Amino acid sequence: MAKRSPEAEVRRLMATDTGYDPAVWAELAAMGLLGLAIPEAFGGSGAGAAEVGVVMEAMGRALLCAPYLSTAVLTTQLLLALGDAKEQADVLPRIAAGEFLATVAFAEPGSARPPRTAGTVARAAGFEWQLSGTKTYVLDATVAGRFYVLAGNAVFAVEPDAPGLEISALSTVDQTRKLGRLVLRNTPGRPVGDLKAGADAVDRALDAASVALLGEQAGGAMHAMRMAADYAKNRFQFGRAIGSFQAVKHMCADMLLDAESSVSAARHVAAAFDADDTSWTLDLAAAQSYCSEAFVTIAANNIQVHGGIGFTWEHPAHLYLRRARADAELLGDPAWHRERYVRLREAQP
């Protein structure tokens, strides 16, 4: 990541429409990173959330611009949850080989999570299905070779060149991760998996993606903390390193505690997910809330430690704050995860 995603490359890619480098994507595939969560039968390595989390930590530290979360994590987990063997055999080997990009369209205007009552609907039209509605916050929408769209209680595969489909890029605070919007007007879609089990499969896939996102947040938080600590040791004022002043020293100490706790939380949840621990969803809700707020706080304090230079476009500190704020909303904000924690806790015997 340090070699392939330095600051200059991050800035170059975030200014492009595609937001990633195909050569680096091919290299990730050759290293086996795109197929980590894919079973060996489909060309992957069959690894678990712990291994994916390690990769996401490294990507989070480097702010890698690539459709990894959308394709290698979310789409892969959805196809595994749907259990459609034909679709898995068609798509998963190509994802592992770096030959195919895909994403999941689940959110609708007003919510980063799937709505309780989906506004996107599917109706049978002869021998095919047609979808109508709007999906937003779609990861890597402008480069995806296939969309898996949640409509009602089912998931449908929609091709990017399908009639009636309008794809547009969203302008967001985090330019290092591309999001888009889909507008479907009687757009043909092909059902994937059980028509009555799509919503549950999306929920399971989102939980798996949330576990991976924890790794990214932990990695980004750790890097932002180290940026601040290094600057505090090397920036002199009044003849002393600013890190020797109590206010800065205490801020850096708090950042270290939050960053280390984020790493511990992310790795614990990944291990619990792999072990299918009975309380892993409860732990995920707590960790997602904590890591989201910790990353934002650390990234903001990193700017404070850097002072005036930290507020400038030329300094990388703001890139981490932008990613932190976007990650904190991507799969549900901290308040949503806390509410989920309470609901799960109350449901326990």
Secondary structure, DSSP 8 states (H G I E B T S, - for coil): -TTT--HHHHHHHHTSSS-S-HHHHHHHHHTT-TTTTS-GGGTS----HHHHHHHHHHHHHHT--SSIIIIIIIIHHHHHHHT-HHHHHHHHHHHHTT----EEE--BTTBSS--SS-S-EEEEETTEEEEEEEEEEEETTTT-S-EEEEETTEEEEE-TT-TTEEEEE---S-TTS-EEEEEEEEEEEEEES-TTSHHHHHHHHHHHHHHHHHHHHHHHHHHHHHHHHHHHHH-EETTEEGGGSHHHHHHHHHHHHHHHHHHHHHHHHHHHHHTT-TTHHHHHHHHHHHHHHHHHHHHHHHHHHHGGGGGSTTSTHHHHHHHHHHHHHHT--HHHHHHHHHHHHHH--
